[in-house]
């Protein structure tokens, strides 16, 4: 059994040295993400970013990245940052707002992801740290955030709480509209809908 674990650990380290991200290593070897993460952390190995995380130089037809300055100018405010707990689970360093709103995950001055929290920002982000078995988006982002933090990167959280509006007597959900507008206008590497 120890030989098998050593073989798996060696495979994890070899795949990471080839540039494969932790989540993909776990998928390829059929092991838990946490196992791959622990092996890499113990060996002080930083995984490569996933293809979705790499920025592509914008061309005339490509959407531009979303800079933090645009978020700040639009009313987003700092709300915290992602950290590892002593048990190596994702946590936010400060309490988050409970209001409905839009949140952005920011790295190196650019937004990687924006989302709407219709159940409240604190509750929505809780599920990124502890995703349920059927929460595909939460599980995917949990792995991406962990991968970035493992590479010693900081992921900051910014939030905005826009008001709901009315158009010709019909209700408009301010937060949902802001999220969709940002996704349509900007290249957000972690938003799957941003690619279209």
MDAnalysis code that builds the backbone (N, CA, C; Angstrom):
import MDAnalysis as mda
import numpy as np

u = mda.Universe.empty(588, n_residues=196, atom_resindex=np.repeat(np.arange(196), 3), trajectory=True)
u.add_TopologyAttr("name", ["N", "CA", "C"] * 196)
u.add_TopologyAttr("resid", np.arange(1, 197))
u.add_TopologyAttr("resname", ["UNK", "UNK", "UNK", "UNK", "UNK", "UNK", "UNK", "UNK", "UNK", "UNK", "UNK", "UNK", "UNK", "UNK", "UNK", "UNK", "UNK", "UNK", "UNK", "UNK", "UNK", "UNK", "UNK", "UNK", "UNK", "UNK", "UNK", "UNK", "UNK", "UNK", "UNK", "UNK", "UNK", "UNK", "UNK", "UNK", "UNK", "UNK", "UNK", "UNK", "UNK", "UNK", "UNK", "UNK", "UNK", "UNK", "UNK", "UNK", "UNK", "UNK", "UNK", "UNK", "UNK", "UNK", "UNK", "UNK", "UNK", "UNK", "UNK", "UNK", "UNK", "UNK", "UNK", "UNK", "UNK", "UNK", "UNK", "UNK", "UNK", "UNK", "UNK", "UNK", "UNK", "UNK", "UNK", "UNK", "UNK", "UNK", "UNK", "UNK", "UNK", "UNK", "UNK", "UNK", "UNK", "UNK", "UNK", "UNK", "UNK", "UNK", "UNK", "UNK", "UNK", "UNK", "UNK", "UNK", "UNK", "UNK", "UNK", "UNK", "UNK", "UNK", "UNK", "UNK", "UNK", "UNK", "UNK", "UNK", "UNK", "UNK", "UNK", "UNK", "UNK", "UNK", "UNK", "UNK", "UNK", "UNK", "UNK", "UNK", "UNK", "UNK", "UNK", "UNK", "UNK", "UNK", "UNK", "UNK", "UNK", "UNK", "UNK", "UNK", "UNK", "UNK", "UNK", "UNK", "UNK", "UNK", "UNK", "UNK", "UNK", "UNK", "UNK", "UNK", "UNK", "UNK", "UNK", "UNK", "UNK", "UNK", "UNK", "UNK", "UNK", "UNK", "UNK", "UNK", "UNK", "UNK", "UNK", "UNK", "UNK", "UNK", "UNK", "UNK", "UNK", "UNK", "UNK", "UNK", "UNK", "UNK", "UNK", "UNK", "UNK", "UNK", "UNK", "UNK", "UNK", "UNK", "UNK", "UNK", "UNK", "UNK", "UNK", "UNK", "UNK", "UNK", "UNK", "UNK", "UNK", "UNK", "UNK", "UNK", "UNK", "UNK", "UNK", "UNK"])
u.atoms.positions = np.array([
    [0.832, -1.188, 0.000],
    [0.000, 0.000, 0.000],
    [0.873, 1.247, 0.000],
    [1.983, 1.257, 0.752],
    [2.871, 2.414, 0.762],
    [3.496, 2.626, -0.608],
    [3.833, 1.534, -1.308],
    [4.419, 1.657, -2.646],
    [3.417, 2.284, -3.608],
    [2.140, 1.893, -3.486],
    [1.111, 2.459, -4.364],
    [0.959, 3.954, -4.109],
    [0.934, 4.360, -2.799],
    [0.829, 5.773, -2.463],
    [2.027, 6.545, -2.974],
    [3.229, 5.954, -2.866],
    [4.423, 6.623, -3.368],
    [4.339, 6.776, -4.879],
    [3.810, 5.762, -5.560],
    [3.657, 5.842, -7.008],
    [2.678, 6.949, -7.367],
    [1.551, 7.028, -6.660],
    [0.572, 8.083, -6.913],
    [1.184, 9.452, -6.637],
    [1.908, 9.587, -5.540],
    [2.556, 10.859, -5.216],
    [3.558, 11.246, -6.291],
    [4.313, 10.280, -6.768],
    [5.287, 10.559, -7.829],
    [4.571, 10.998, -9.108],
    [3.439, 10.351, -9.414],
    [2.670, 10.747, -10.593],
    [2.138, 12.162, -10.446],
    [1.651, 12.504, -9.258],
    [1.137, 13.857, -9.000],
    [2.238, 14.880, -9.237],
    [3.409, 14.631, -8.669],
    [4.522, 15.574, -8.825],
    [4.965, 15.668, -10.283],
    [4.986, 14.546, -10.975],
    [5.411, 14.551, -12.382],
    [4.425, 15.349, -13.242],
    [3.122, 15.136, -13.037],
    [2.127, 15.864, -13.823],
    [2.167, 17.362, -13.517],
    [2.375, 17.715, -12.249],
    [2.472, 19.132, -11.885],
    [3.695, 19.770, -12.525],
    [4.804, 19.028, -12.591],
    [6.023, 19.582, -13.202],
    [5.857, 19.775, -14.712],
    [4.894, 19.070, -15.300],
    [4.598, 19.251, -16.721],
    [3.628, 20.411, -16.951],
    [3.172, 21.045, -15.859],
    [2.290, 22.193, -15.993],
    [0.812, 21.891, -15.829],
    [0.455, 20.671, -15.426],
    [-0.961, 20.327, -15.276],
    [-1.499, 20.882, -13.956],
    [-2.674, 21.533, -13.982],
    [-3.266, 22.063, -12.747],
    [-3.736, 20.946, -11.809],
    [-3.818, 21.294, -10.533],
    [-4.168, 20.317, -9.499],
    [-5.494, 19.615, -9.779],
    [-6.505, 20.366, -10.164],
    [-7.822, 19.766, -10.406],
    [-7.746, 18.740, -11.538],
    [-6.988, 19.049, -12.578],
    [-6.860, 18.117, -13.706],
    [-6.050, 16.885, -13.310],
    [-5.030, 17.071, -12.478],
    [-4.241, 15.926, -11.978],
    [-5.162, 14.972, -11.226],
    [-5.985, 15.527, -10.343],
    [-6.908, 14.692, -9.562],
    [-7.862, 13.944, -10.480],
    [-8.407, 14.642, -11.490],
    [-9.323, 13.987, -12.438],
    [-8.620, 12.868, -13.195],
    [-7.431, 13.153, -13.698],
    [-6.719, 12.166, -14.528],
    [-6.331, 10.929, -13.728],
    [-5.933, 11.122, -12.474],
    [-5.504, 9.978, -11.664],
    [-6.656, 9.323, -10.896],
    [-7.845, 9.929, -10.964],
    [-8.999, 9.357, -10.276],
    [-8.877, 9.437, -8.765],
    [-8.274, 10.549, -8.289],
    [-8.098, 10.738, -6.851],
    [-8.817, 12.015, -6.432],
    [-8.905, 12.233, -5.134],
    [-9.527, 13.448, -4.623],
    [-8.592, 14.641, -4.825],
    [-9.191, 15.796, -5.069],
    [-8.423, 17.032, -5.237],
    [-7.515, 17.252, -4.027],
    [-8.064, 17.039, -2.831],
    [-7.323, 17.312, -1.601],
    [-6.053, 16.474, -1.522],
    [-6.097, 15.225, -2.003],
    [-4.901, 14.372, -2.004],
    [-3.823, 14.995, -2.880],
    [-4.187, 15.366, -4.099],
    [-3.206, 15.978, -5.010],
    [-2.678, 17.279, -4.415],
    [-3.572, 18.081, -3.876],
    [-3.184, 19.352, -3.265],
    [-2.172, 19.132, -2.138],
    [-2.456, 18.175, -1.243],
    [-1.568, 17.918, -0.096],
    [-0.187, 17.458, -0.544],
    [-0.128, 16.610, -1.564],
    [1.170, 16.142, -2.076],
    [1.972, 17.320, -2.626],
    [1.302, 18.178, -3.408],
    [2.001, 19.326, -3.995],
    [2.423, 20.323, -2.920],
    [1.561, 20.546, -1.942],
    [1.902, 21.481, -0.876],
    [3.092, 20.967, -0.069],
    [3.080, 19.676, 0.247],
    [4.183, 19.094, 1.014],
    [5.504, 19.195, 0.243],
    [5.421, 19.073, -1.084],
    [6.618, 19.165, -1.917],
    [6.924, 20.584, -2.373],
    [6.115, 21.560, -1.895],
    [6.286, 22.972, -2.256],
    [6.313, 23.170, -3.773],
    [5.376, 22.489, -4.440],
    [5.260, 22.587, -5.896],
    [4.028, 23.413, -6.222],
    [4.181, 24.404, -7.091],
    [3.057, 25.244, -7.515],
    [2.561, 24.774, -8.867],
    [1.269, 24.448, -8.981],
    [0.740, 23.988, -10.270],
    [0.606, 25.129, -11.265],
    [0.540, 24.771, -12.529],
    [0.336, 25.755, -13.596],
    [-1.130, 26.146, -13.650],
    [-1.446, 27.347, -14.143],
    [-2.855, 27.725, -14.284],
    [-3.535, 26.890, -15.356],
    [-4.856, 26.755, -15.230],
    [-5.594, 26.019, -16.244],
    [-5.711, 26.868, -17.501],
    [-6.102, 26.234, -18.600],
    [-6.242, 26.949, -19.865],
    [-7.235, 28.091, -19.708],
    [-8.317, 27.884, -18.957],
    [-9.330, 28.911, -18.781],
    [-8.770, 30.148, -18.078],
    [-7.711, 29.975, -17.286],
    [-7.177, 31.085, -16.521],
    [-6.222, 31.951, -17.320],
    [-5.655, 31.452, -18.389],
    [-4.675, 32.204, -19.146],
    [-5.349, 33.324, -19.910],
    [-4.733, 34.507, -19.835],
    [-5.273, 35.644, -20.575],
    [-4.781, 35.598, -22.001],
    [-5.678, 35.865, -22.914],
    [-5.347, 35.928, -24.331],
    [-5.269, 37.401, -24.702],
    [-4.248, 37.767, -25.484],
    [-4.141, 39.154, -25.912],
    [-5.370, 39.509, -26.719],
    [-6.087, 40.560, -26.314],
    [-7.322, 40.899, -27.019],
    [-7.048, 41.312, -28.465],
    [-7.866, 40.808, -29.363],
    [-7.806, 41.240, -30.756],
    [-8.981, 42.197, -30.958],
    [-9.149, 42.668, -32.170],
    [-10.221, 43.621, -32.449],
    [-11.594, 43.025, -32.127],
    [-11.771, 41.710, -32.309],
    [-13.075, 41.095, -32.094],
    [-13.232, 40.515, -30.684],
    [-12.122, 40.399, -29.940],
    [-12.181, 39.810, -28.605],
    [-12.640, 40.846, -27.584],
    [-13.272, 40.350, -26.528],
    [-13.702, 41.236, -25.449],
    [-12.482, 41.610, -24.603],
    [-12.472, 42.820, -24.052],
    [-11.352, 43.221, -23.201],
    [-11.480, 42.602, -21.810],
    [-10.365, 42.499, -21.086],
    [-10.452, 42.055, -19.693],
    [-11.132, 43.141, -18.861],
    [-11.633, 42.753, -17.700],
    [-12.326, 43.686, -16.806],
    [-11.353, 44.145, -15.719],
    [-10.844, 45.396, -15.836],
    [-9.896, 45.869, -14.824],
    [-10.594, 46.248, -13.527],
    [-9.862, 46.121, -12.433],
    [-10.380, 46.500, -11.127],
    [-10.812, 47.963, -11.129],
    [-10.104, 48.804, -11.864],
    [-10.462, 50.232, -11.901],
    [-11.884, 50.427, -12.434],
    [-12.297, 49.631, -13.420],
    [-13.660, 49.738, -13.953],
    [-14.674, 49.287, -12.908],
    [-14.352, 48.234, -12.169],
    [-15.249, 47.783, -11.098],
    [-15.393, 48.872, -10.035],
    [-14.258, 49.430, -9.601],
    [-14.286, 50.464, -8.566],
    [-15.049, 51.696, -9.051],
    [-14.813, 52.101, -10.292],
    [-15.537, 53.254, -10.850],
    [-17.034, 52.980, -10.940],
    [-17.400, 51.712, -11.109],
    [-18.802, 51.331, -11.214],
    [-19.479, 51.090, -9.879],
    [-18.764, 51.282, -8.768],
    [-19.389, 51.150, -7.455],
    [-19.076, 49.877, -6.700],
    [-18.207, 49.010, -7.225],
    [-17.804, 47.813, -6.479],
    [-16.860, 48.233, -5.357],
    [-16.981, 47.583, -4.218],
    [-16.115, 47.871, -3.070],
    [-15.448, 46.588, -2.590],
    [-14.252, 46.707, -1.984],
    [-13.582, 45.504, -1.461],
    [-14.411, 44.875, -0.346],
    [-14.509, 43.548, -0.367],
    [-15.308, 42.859, 0.650],
    [-14.519, 41.800, 1.402],
    [-13.332, 41.437, 0.925],
    [-12.541, 40.411, 1.587],
    [-11.654, 39.709, 0.588],
    [-11.089, 38.598, 1.036],
    [-10.270, 37.780, 0.133],
    [-10.348, 36.321, 0.566],
    [-10.082, 35.448, -0.398],
    [-10.111, 34.014, -0.129],
    [-8.824, 33.602, 0.577],
    [-8.959, 32.681, 1.556],
    [-7.833, 32.118, 2.290],
    [-8.079, 30.625, 2.505],
    [-7.026, 29.921, 2.921],
    [-7.185, 28.546, 3.397],
    [-7.354, 28.588, 4.912],
    [-8.304, 27.805, 5.421],
    [-8.463, 27.649, 6.862],
    [-7.363, 26.710, 7.353],
    [-7.175, 26.582, 8.677],
    [-6.191, 25.605, 9.178],
    [-6.486, 24.182, 8.686],
    [-7.764, 23.882, 8.393],
    [-8.140, 22.555, 7.874],
    [-8.054, 22.514, 6.339],
    [-7.452, 23.565, 5.745],
    [-7.250, 23.671, 4.299],
    [-8.556, 23.719, 3.511],
    [-9.571, 24.337, 4.082],
    [-10.816, 24.603, 3.378],
    [-10.812, 26.073, 2.983],
    [-11.567, 26.410, 1.943],
    [-11.661, 27.801, 1.514],
    [-12.530, 28.592, 2.474],
    [-12.024, 29.746, 2.888],
    [-12.793, 30.655, 3.725],
    [-12.525, 32.083, 3.253],
    [-13.388, 32.998, 3.662],
    [-13.190, 34.421, 3.398],
    [-12.688, 35.043, 4.695],
    [-11.747, 35.967, 4.592],
    [-11.082, 36.506, 5.780],
    [-11.950, 37.404, 6.663],
    [-13.052, 37.931, 6.148],
    [-13.943, 38.791, 6.938],
    [-15.393, 38.439, 6.614],
    [-16.340, 38.789, 7.488],
    [-17.753, 38.535, 7.165],
    [-18.185, 39.308, 5.915],
    [-18.983, 38.666, 5.087],
    [-19.463, 39.265, 3.845],
    [-20.866, 39.831, 4.020],
    [-21.261, 40.760, 3.130],
    [-22.625, 41.303, 3.202],
    [-23.668, 40.211, 2.978],
    [-24.795, 40.340, 3.645],
    [-25.879, 39.368, 3.498],
    [-26.857, 39.768, 2.395],
    [-26.707, 40.997, 1.852],
    [-27.629, 41.494, 0.834],
    [-27.443, 40.780, -0.500],
    [-28.497, 40.858, -1.324],
    [-28.436, 40.395, -2.709],
    [-27.514, 41.345, -3.460],
    [-26.678, 40.806, -4.318],
    [-25.764, 41.673, -5.056],
    [-24.932, 40.911, -6.076],
    [-23.915, 41.596, -6.573],
    [-22.984, 41.037, -7.555],
    [-21.610, 41.006, -6.894],
    [-20.855, 39.942, -7.159],
    [-19.509, 39.808, -6.592],
    [-18.529, 39.539, -7.728],
    [-17.283, 39.922, -7.498],
    [-16.227, 39.691, -8.481],
    [-15.004, 39.140, -7.758],
    [-14.369, 38.139, -8.375],
    [-13.109, 37.606, -7.871],
    [-12.003, 38.250, -8.698],
    [-11.060, 38.915, -8.021],
    [-10.049, 39.724, -8.694],
    [-8.654, 39.208, -8.355],
    [-7.820, 39.110, -9.395],
    [-6.418, 38.711, -9.226],
    [-5.560, 39.651, -10.062],
    [-4.511, 40.178, -9.467],
    [-3.561, 41.042, -10.180],
    [-4.247, 42.199, -10.909],
    [-5.292, 42.768, -10.309],
    [-5.928, 43.938, -10.875],
    [-6.963, 43.683, -11.954],
    [-7.314, 42.410, -12.200],
    [-8.321, 42.076, -13.214],
    [-9.309, 41.056, -12.649],
    [-10.567, 41.188, -13.064],
    [-11.607, 40.256, -12.619],
    [-11.467, 38.941, -13.363],
    [-11.489, 37.849, -12.618],
    [-11.492, 36.508, -13.193],
    [-12.921, 35.992, -13.348],
    [-13.802, 36.440, -12.447],
    [-15.156, 35.893, -12.399],
    [-16.099, 36.921, -11.791],
    [-17.298, 37.008, -12.327],
    [-18.367, 37.770, -11.691],
    [-19.592, 36.878, -11.572],
    [-20.352, 37.088, -10.516],
    [-21.553, 36.291, -10.308],
    [-22.595, 37.101, -9.574],
    [-23.830, 36.638, -9.650],
    [-24.935, 37.284, -8.942],
    [-25.315, 36.399, -7.764],
    [-25.603, 37.032, -6.647],
    [-25.981, 36.313, -5.434],
    [-27.414, 36.673, -5.091],
    [-28.362, 35.923, -5.631],
    [-29.783, 36.211, -5.388],
    [-30.222, 35.769, -3.994],
    [-29.436, 34.901, -3.353],
    [-29.751, 34.455, -1.992],
    [-28.978, 35.252, -0.948],
    [-28.159, 36.198, -1.401],
    [-27.306, 36.982, -0.516],
    [-25.851, 36.625, -0.771],
    [-24.991, 37.621, -0.712],
    [-23.582, 37.422, -1.049],
    [-22.903, 36.445, -0.093],
    [-23.093, 36.618, 1.205],
    [-22.436, 35.740, 2.181],
    [-22.831, 34.286, 1.971],
    [-24.105, 34.044, 1.748],
    [-24.587, 32.662, 1.582],
    [-24.057, 32.064, 0.278],
    [-24.064, 32.858, -0.817],
    [-23.593, 32.334, -2.100],
    [-22.116, 31.966, -2.034],
    [-21.304, 32.827, -1.436],
    [-19.872, 32.548, -1.382],
    [-19.538, 31.422, -0.409],
    [-20.392, 31.199, 0.571],
    [-20.216, 30.056, 1.478],
    [-20.161, 28.756, 0.671],
    [-21.010, 28.662, -0.357],
    [-21.074, 27.427, -1.142],
    [-19.849, 27.230, -2.040],
    [-19.084, 28.282, -2.308],
    [-17.817, 28.083, -3.022],
    [-16.800, 27.423, -2.101],
    [-16.852, 27.758, -0.822],
    [-15.943, 27.146, 0.137],
    [-16.340, 25.728, 0.498],
    [-17.641, 25.448, 0.507],
    [-18.161, 24.121, 0.864],
    [-19.226, 23.719, -0.154],
    [-18.807, 23.380, -1.375],
    [-19.804, 23.063, -2.406],
    [-20.530, 21.751, -2.128],
    [-21.817, 21.752, -2.443],
    [-22.606, 20.530, -2.340],
    [-22.287, 19.602, -3.496],
    [-22.661, 18.360, -3.373],
    [-22.328, 17.339, -4.368],
    [-22.887, 17.664, -5.755],
    [-24.023, 18.350, -5.824],
    [-24.640, 18.635, -7.120],
    [-24.362, 20.066, -7.607],
    [-23.546, 20.818, -6.895],
    [-23.269, 22.211, -7.257],
    [-22.036, 22.285, -8.166],
    [-22.268, 22.094, -9.465],
    [-21.154, 22.027, -10.424],
    [-20.344, 23.314, -10.480],
    [-21.014, 24.468, -10.536],
    [-20.286, 25.731, -10.610],
    [-19.483, 25.964, -9.333],
    [-20.081, 25.706, -8.181],
    [-19.376, 25.896, -6.912],
    [-18.168, 24.970, -6.821],
    [-18.318, 23.726, -7.254],
    [-17.201, 22.782, -7.224],
    [-16.088, 23.217, -8.181],
    [-16.466, 23.694, -9.369],
    [-15.471, 24.125, -10.362],
    [-14.694, 25.339, -9.831],
    [-15.414, 26.316, -9.281],
    [-14.736, 27.506, -8.771],
    [-13.934, 27.207, -7.512],
    [-14.399, 26.294, -6.686],
    [-13.643, 25.878, -5.516],
    [-12.265, 25.379, -5.956],
    [-12.225, 24.545, -6.986],
    [-10.956, 24.007, -7.483],
    [-10.077, 25.106, -8.080],
    [-10.670, 26.040, -8.824],
    [-9.896, 27.126, -9.424],
    [-9.302, 28.045, -8.351],
    [-10.095, 28.398, -7.359],
    [-9.608, 29.276, -6.293],
    [-8.492, 28.576, -5.523],
    [-8.685, 27.306, -5.179],
    [-7.651, 26.562, -4.456],
    [-6.360, 26.501, -5.264],
    [-6.476, 26.275, -6.551],
    [-5.296, 26.207, -7.407],
    [-4.534, 27.528, -7.385],
    [-5.250, 28.645, -7.463],
    [-4.605, 29.965, -7.414],
    [-3.948, 30.201, -6.057],
    [-4.640, 29.867, -4.980],
    [-4.075, 30.076, -3.654],
    [-2.861, 29.193, -3.427],
    [-2.871, 28.001, -3.969],
    [-1.734, 27.096, -3.853],
    [-0.513, 27.689, -4.544],
    [-0.744, 28.449, -5.592],
    [0.350, 29.094, -6.320],
    [0.736, 30.415, -5.643],
    [0.294, 30.612, -4.402],
    [0.601, 31.794, -3.608],
    [0.000, 33.068, -4.177],
    [-1.085, 32.950, -4.904],
    [-1.765, 34.125, -5.440],
    [-2.859, 34.553, -4.467],
    [-3.199, 35.818, -4.533],
    [-4.281, 36.345, -3.710],
    [-5.509, 36.538, -4.589],
    [-6.652, 36.084, -4.115],
    [-7.916, 36.299, -4.811],
    [-8.760, 37.219, -3.929],
    [-8.970, 38.437, -4.420],
    [-9.751, 39.422, -3.685],
    [-11.209, 39.346, -4.117],
    [-12.100, 39.733, -3.221],
    [-13.534, 39.722, -3.492],
    [-14.037, 41.165, -3.433],
    [-14.715, 41.574, -4.502],
    [-15.348, 42.892, -4.566],
    [-16.842, 42.688, -4.749],
    [-17.643, 43.588, -4.185],
    [-19.091, 43.444, -4.276],
    [-19.752, 44.769, -4.655],
    [-20.917, 44.647, -5.259],
    [-21.778, 45.788, -5.557],
    [-23.207, 45.371, -5.245],
    [-23.993, 46.312, -4.737],
    [-25.387, 46.028, -4.396],
    [-26.255, 47.052, -5.133],
    [-26.498, 46.799, -6.438],
    [-27.286, 47.765, -7.213],
    [-28.777, 47.675, -6.867],
    [-29.491, 48.786, -7.059],
    [-30.928, 48.769, -6.768],
    [-31.700, 48.059, -7.882],
    [-32.855, 47.540, -7.528],
    [-33.764, 47.019, -8.546],
    [-34.406, 48.223, -9.234],
    [-34.794, 48.051, -10.483],
    [-35.328, 49.142, -11.290],
    [-36.689, 48.773, -11.853],
    [-37.236, 49.689, -12.632],
    [-38.501, 49.433, -13.307],
    [-38.396, 49.986, -14.719],
    [-38.951, 49.263, -15.666],
    [-38.958, 49.697, -17.066],
    [-40.368, 49.495, -17.600],
    [-41.018, 50.571, -17.988],
    [-42.394, 50.519, -18.500],
    [-43.321, 49.746, -17.573],
    [-43.144, 49.956, -16.279],
    [-43.994, 49.300, -15.293],
    [-43.602, 47.867, -14.978],
    [-42.507, 47.380, -15.577],
    [-42.058, 46.002, -15.343],
    [-40.809, 46.002, -14.465],
    [-40.677, 44.990, -13.588],
    [-39.517, 44.965, -12.684],
    [-38.248, 44.520, -13.404],
    [-37.138, 45.137, -13.013],
    [-35.810, 44.746, -13.504],
    [-34.961, 44.440, -12.287],
    [-34.366, 43.262, -12.271],
    [-33.493, 42.852, -11.167],
    [-32.120, 43.488, -11.405],
    [-31.783, 44.480, -10.590],
    [-30.542, 45.223, -10.780],
    [-29.300, 44.362, -10.753],
    [-29.200, 43.421, -9.807],
    [-28.009, 42.583, -9.681],
    [-27.861, 41.641, -10.868],
    [-28.953, 41.005, -11.270],
    [-28.890, 40.079, -12.405],
    [-28.521, 40.821, -13.687],
    [-29.053, 42.026, -13.854],
    [-28.740, 42.814, -15.040],
    [-27.286, 43.245, -15.069],
    [-26.735, 43.634, -13.922],
    [-25.330, 44.036, -13.850],
    [-24.415, 42.859, -14.164],
    [-24.700, 41.702, -13.575],
    [-23.869, 40.521, -13.837],
    [-23.864, 40.191, -15.328],
    [-25.032, 40.124, -15.939],
    [-25.126, 39.780, -17.354],
    [-24.417, 40.825, -18.220],
    [-24.570, 42.096, -17.873],
    [-23.909, 43.156, -18.636],
    [-22.396, 43.013, -18.601],
    [-21.843, 42.706, -17.435],
    [-20.393, 42.527, -17.321],
    [-19.919, 41.314, -18.113],
    [-20.677, 40.225, -18.043],
    [-20.305, 39.006, -18.763],
    [-20.332, 39.241, -20.277],
    [-21.314, 40.008, -20.740],
    [-21.417, 40.263, -22.185],
    [-20.324, 41.199, -22.695],
    [-19.884, 42.135, -21.846],
    [-18.928, 43.159, -22.294],
    [-17.472, 42.758, -22.117],
    [-17.165, 41.967, -21.085],
    [-15.769, 41.711, -20.732],
    [-15.395, 40.229, -20.827],
    [-14.098, 40.004, -21.062],
    [-13.539, 38.648, -21.031],
    [-13.268, 38.294, -19.573],
    [-13.975, 37.297, -19.077],
    [-13.831, 36.844, -17.696],
    [-13.449, 35.368, -17.738],
    [-12.179, 35.044, -17.509],
    [-11.678, 33.686, -17.740],
    [-12.420, 32.567, -17.024],
    [-12.986, 32.846, -15.848],
    [-13.666, 31.786, -15.101],
    [-15.160, 31.727, -15.370],
    [-15.716, 32.709, -16.079],
    [-17.136, 32.682, -16.432],
    [-17.299, 31.923, -17.744],
    [-17.970, 30.806, -17.718],
    [-18.137, 30.005, -18.924],
    [-18.980, 30.757, -19.959],
    [-19.963, 31.572, -19.518],
    [-20.811, 32.314, -20.445],
    [-20.079, 33.490, -21.076],
    [-18.942, 33.892, -20.523],
    [-18.202, 35.038, -21.039],
    [-17.531, 34.731, -22.368],
    [-17.317, 33.460, -22.666],
    [-16.633, 33.070, -23.907],
    [-17.481, 33.323, -25.131],
    [-18.821, 33.311, -24.992],
    [-19.709, 33.463, -26.144],
    [-19.996, 34.880, -26.508],
])
